[in-house]
Amino acid sequence: MVQAEQSDRELGLLTEIERDPDITQAGLATKLGVAVGTVNWHLKRLTAKGYVKVKRAERKKLRYIITPEGLALRARLTMAYIENSMTLYRQVREDARRLLSSVQRNNVSAVRIVGDGDIADICRLTCLELGIRVVDGESMDSVPKIMVEGRELTIIDSQTGEIDIPHPGSQITQEV
């Protein structure tokens, strides 16, 4: 987890430096949502490994230059990010399929998705794929709800109550 977080920050730094070589450490910190000290630590590390060169542009102004090795690192980090994202997408999609298949076995043709973000979007796509209609609004109380909280999905069936049935190896739970 720490390795992935570090790679994500380094990818963010390299991307922002490529966009604006004159960006300040404070500017990088703001764009990446981290402390200036964290940016400084990563920049020192990237510089020591030869991925970034630092040139003095003015008296108090620095310019960051990504070396060819840094460009290669950014390409590797980008590929790793894409691969990890696709792996997560496939896992969530498969978990959602399993969960929604149990809904279909109970002859349910519509659900309401409660939650936002990428995981909820994947659930909507999976519903579309399986022919399950997604309804909006509070007026559909008789329709099961898929609660999306982080990576956790929970189905709540308003007619039968709540029973937790976890899927092995996944973060998705079912309450029927």
C-alpha beads as a LAMMPS data file, in Angstrom:
LAMMPS data file: protein, C-alpha beads

176 atoms
175 bonds

1 atom types
1 bond types

-500.0 500.0 xlo xhi
-500.0 500.0 ylo yhi
-500.0 500.0 zlo zhi

Masses

1 110.0

Atoms # bond

1 1 1 0.000 0.000 0.000
2 1 1 2.815 2.414 0.905
3 1 1 4.640 1.511 -2.324
4 1 1 1.519 2.247 -4.403
5 1 1 0.951 5.555 -2.605
6 1 1 4.581 6.527 -3.157
7 1 1 4.340 5.595 -6.848
8 1 1 1.120 7.603 -7.214
9 1 1 2.786 10.664 -5.677
10 1 1 5.854 10.301 -7.870
11 1 1 3.646 9.942 -10.947
12 1 1 1.732 13.055 -9.889
13 1 1 4.956 15.002 -9.335
14 1 1 6.434 13.990 -12.676
15 1 1 3.191 14.801 -14.490
16 1 1 2.885 18.247 -12.884
17 1 1 6.565 19.059 -13.477
18 1 1 6.187 18.089 -17.119
19 1 1 3.192 20.443 -17.415
20 1 1 4.985 23.311 -15.669
21 1 1 8.752 23.027 -15.047
22 1 1 8.674 26.346 -13.142
23 1 1 6.084 25.189 -10.605
24 1 1 7.041 25.740 -6.968
25 1 1 7.086 23.064 -4.299
26 1 1 4.141 24.830 -2.677
27 1 1 2.300 24.701 -6.004
28 1 1 3.053 20.998 -6.340
29 1 1 1.878 20.388 -2.782
30 1 1 -1.407 22.168 -3.485
31 1 1 -2.035 20.286 -6.736
32 1 1 -1.244 16.921 -5.175
33 1 1 -2.964 17.590 -1.846
34 1 1 0.111 16.835 0.270
35 1 1 2.439 18.789 2.550
36 1 1 5.339 20.784 1.098
37 1 1 7.720 18.594 3.118
38 1 1 6.356 15.515 1.346
39 1 1 6.945 17.152 -2.042
40 1 1 10.465 18.120 -0.963
41 1 1 11.225 14.550 0.156
42 1 1 9.991 13.053 -3.125
43 1 1 11.848 15.641 -5.221
44 1 1 15.103 14.942 -3.367
45 1 1 14.583 11.238 -3.941
46 1 1 13.772 11.692 -7.648
47 1 1 16.775 14.008 -8.046
48 1 1 19.143 11.589 -6.276
49 1 1 18.019 8.780 -8.579
50 1 1 18.565 10.936 -11.672
51 1 1 14.913 11.251 -12.703
52 1 1 14.717 15.021 -12.175
53 1 1 17.324 17.761 -12.481
54 1 1 17.010 21.044 -10.626
55 1 1 18.255 24.238 -12.298
56 1 1 18.267 27.677 -10.752
57 1 1 16.100 29.874 -13.006
58 1 1 16.359 33.048 -10.910
59 1 1 17.757 33.929 -7.523
60 1 1 14.944 32.239 -5.564
61 1 1 13.312 30.352 -8.417
62 1 1 14.004 26.761 -9.381
63 1 1 13.194 24.935 -12.588
64 1 1 12.628 21.193 -12.568
65 1 1 13.664 19.219 -15.629
66 1 1 12.603 15.623 -16.143
67 1 1 15.491 13.558 -17.483
68 1 1 15.034 10.809 -20.092
69 1 1 15.202 8.332 -17.200
70 1 1 12.455 10.328 -15.487
71 1 1 10.296 10.155 -18.606
72 1 1 10.814 6.389 -18.697
73 1 1 9.866 6.173 -15.000
74 1 1 6.725 8.224 -15.630
75 1 1 5.778 5.872 -18.474
76 1 1 6.293 2.815 -16.221
77 1 1 4.320 4.394 -13.376
78 1 1 1.531 5.335 -15.786
79 1 1 1.331 1.765 -17.094
80 1 1 1.304 0.370 -13.552
81 1 1 -1.466 2.811 -12.594
82 1 1 -3.551 1.774 -15.603
83 1 1 -2.999 -1.931 -14.891
84 1 1 -3.960 -1.491 -11.224
85 1 1 -7.034 0.526 -12.189
86 1 1 -8.149 -2.123 -14.674
87 1 1 -7.596 -4.890 -12.113
88 1 1 -9.719 -3.002 -9.589
89 1 1 -12.379 -2.346 -12.250
90 1 1 -12.542 -6.045 -13.174
91 1 1 -12.743 -7.092 -9.501
92 1 1 -15.529 -4.647 -8.712
93 1 1 -17.356 -5.566 -11.909
94 1 1 -17.176 -9.295 -11.093
95 1 1 -18.269 -8.708 -7.490
96 1 1 -21.173 -6.541 -8.685
97 1 1 -22.174 -9.224 -11.227
98 1 1 -22.230 -11.863 -8.492
99 1 1 -24.266 -9.633 -6.214
100 1 1 -26.730 -8.597 -8.926
101 1 1 -27.119 -12.179 -10.138
102 1 1 -28.564 -13.009 -6.726
103 1 1 -31.023 -10.154 -7.242
104 1 1 -32.018 -11.601 -10.617
105 1 1 -32.513 -15.076 -9.108
106 1 1 -35.166 -13.474 -6.890
107 1 1 -36.949 -12.139 -10.006
108 1 1 -36.118 -8.531 -9.208
109 1 1 -35.921 -6.354 -12.322
110 1 1 -35.049 -2.978 -10.785
111 1 1 -32.763 -1.594 -8.080
112 1 1 -31.892 1.786 -6.663
113 1 1 -28.210 2.655 -6.296
114 1 1 -27.414 4.814 -3.280
115 1 1 -23.960 6.360 -3.470
116 1 1 -21.702 8.167 -5.876
117 1 1 -18.350 7.698 -7.489
118 1 1 -16.648 5.170 -9.694
119 1 1 -17.894 2.101 -7.818
120 1 1 -21.508 3.263 -8.180
121 1 1 -20.884 3.886 -11.891
122 1 1 -19.538 0.348 -12.280
123 1 1 -22.698 -0.945 -10.568
124 1 1 -24.840 1.034 -13.010
125 1 1 -22.934 -0.429 -15.968
126 1 1 -23.309 -3.926 -14.548
127 1 1 -27.052 -3.391 -14.087
128 1 1 -27.287 -2.287 -17.717
129 1 1 -25.349 -5.379 -18.818
130 1 1 -27.625 -7.702 -16.817
131 1 1 -30.847 -5.971 -17.868
132 1 1 -31.623 -4.676 -14.385
133 1 1 -33.296 -1.283 -14.413
134 1 1 -31.818 1.409 -12.161
135 1 1 -34.445 3.701 -10.658
136 1 1 -33.949 7.032 -8.934
137 1 1 -35.697 8.662 -6.040
138 1 1 -37.047 7.859 -2.624
139 1 1 -40.476 6.965 -4.052
140 1 1 -39.220 3.517 -5.046
141 1 1 -39.129 2.069 -1.517
142 1 1 -40.251 -1.368 -2.718
143 1 1 -37.137 -1.681 -4.904
144 1 1 -33.974 -3.162 -3.357
145 1 1 -31.219 -0.642 -2.700
146 1 1 -27.568 -1.131 -3.510
147 1 1 -25.640 0.884 -0.955
148 1 1 -22.200 1.976 -2.177
149 1 1 -19.765 2.947 0.565
150 1 1 -16.157 3.030 -0.556
151 1 1 -15.497 -0.361 -2.144
152 1 1 -18.239 -2.028 -0.159
153 1 1 -21.563 -2.859 -1.800
154 1 1 -24.577 -3.913 0.214
155 1 1 -27.997 -4.923 -1.069
156 1 1 -30.878 -4.047 1.219
157 1 1 -34.191 -5.675 0.359
158 1 1 -36.935 -3.558 1.895
159 1 1 -39.426 -6.442 1.913
160 1 1 -37.441 -9.213 3.618
161 1 1 -35.134 -7.383 6.034
162 1 1 -31.363 -7.473 6.297
163 1 1 -29.187 -10.581 6.342
164 1 1 -25.436 -10.236 5.841
165 1 1 -24.044 -12.760 3.333
166 1 1 -20.367 -11.970 2.608
167 1 1 -18.698 -13.079 -0.621
168 1 1 -15.377 -14.801 0.077
169 1 1 -12.355 -12.725 -0.895
170 1 1 -14.317 -9.594 -1.693
171 1 1 -15.365 -6.443 0.050
172 1 1 -18.917 -6.779 -1.163
173 1 1 -21.594 -7.906 1.269
174 1 1 -25.215 -8.658 0.719
175 1 1 -28.090 -7.892 3.031
176 1 1 -31.276 -9.545 1.836

Bonds

1 1 1 2
2 1 2 3
3 1 3 4
4 1 4 5
5 1 5 6
6 1 6 7
7 1 7 8
8 1 8 9
9 1 9 10
10 1 10 11
11 1 11 12
12 1 12 13
13 1 13 14
14 1 14 15
15 1 15 16
16 1 16 17
17 1 17 18
18 1 18 19
19 1 19 20
20 1 20 21
21 1 21 22
22 1 22 23
23 1 23 24
24 1 24 25
25 1 25 26
26 1 26 27
27 1 27 28
28 1 28 29
29 1 29 30
30 1 30 31
31 1 31 32
32 1 32 33
33 1 33 34
34 1 34 35
35 1 35 36
36 1 36 37
37 1 37 38
38 1 38 39
39 1 39 40
40 1 40 41
41 1 41 42
42 1 42 43
43 1 43 44
44 1 44 45
45 1 45 46
46 1 46 47
47 1 47 48
48 1 48 49
49 1 49 50
50 1 50 51
51 1 51 52
52 1 52 53
53 1 53 54
54 1 54 55
55 1 55 56
56 1 56 57
57 1 57 58
58 1 58 59
59 1 59 60
60 1 60 61
61 1 61 62
62 1 62 63
63 1 63 64
64 1 64 65
65 1 65 66
66 1 66 67
67 1 67 68
68 1 68 69
69 1 69 70
70 1 70 71
71 1 71 72
72 1 72 73
73 1 73 74
74 1 74 75
75 1 75 76
76 1 76 77
77 1 77 78
78 1 78 79
79 1 79 80
80 1 80 81
81 1 81 82
82 1 82 83
83 1 83 84
84 1 84 85
85 1 85 86
86 1 86 87
87 1 87 88
88 1 88 89
89 1 89 90
90 1 90 91
91 1 91 92
92 1 92 93
93 1 93 94
94 1 94 95
95 1 95 96
96 1 96 97
97 1 97 98
98 1 98 99
99 1 99 100
100 1 100 101
101 1 101 102
102 1 102 103
103 1 103 104
104 1 104 105
105 1 105 106
106 1 106 107
107 1 107 108
108 1 108 109
109 1 109 110
110 1 110 111
111 1 111 112
112 1 112 113
113 1 113 114
114 1 114 115
115 1 115 116
116 1 116 117
117 1 117 118
118 1 118 119
119 1 119 120
120 1 120 121
121 1 121 122
122 1 122 123
123 1 123 124
124 1 124 125
125 1 125 126
126 1 126 127
127 1 127 128
128 1 128 129
129 1 129 130
130 1 130 131
131 1 131 132
132 1 132 133
133 1 133 134
134 1 134 135
135 1 135 136
136 1 136 137
137 1 137 138
138 1 138 139
139 1 139 140
140 1 140 141
141 1 141 142
142 1 142 143
143 1 143 144
144 1 144 145
145 1 145 146
146 1 146 147
147 1 147 148
148 1 148 149
149 1 149 150
150 1 150 151
151 1 151 152
152 1 152 153
153 1 153 154
154 1 154 155
155 1 155 156
156 1 156 157
157 1 157 158
158 1 158 159
159 1 159 160
160 1 160 161
161 1 161 162
162 1 162 163
163 1 163 164
164 1 164 165
165 1 165 166
166 1 166 167
167 1 167 168
168 1 168 169
169 1 169 170
170 1 170 171
171 1 171 172
172 1 172 173
173 1 173 174
174 1 174 175
175 1 175 176
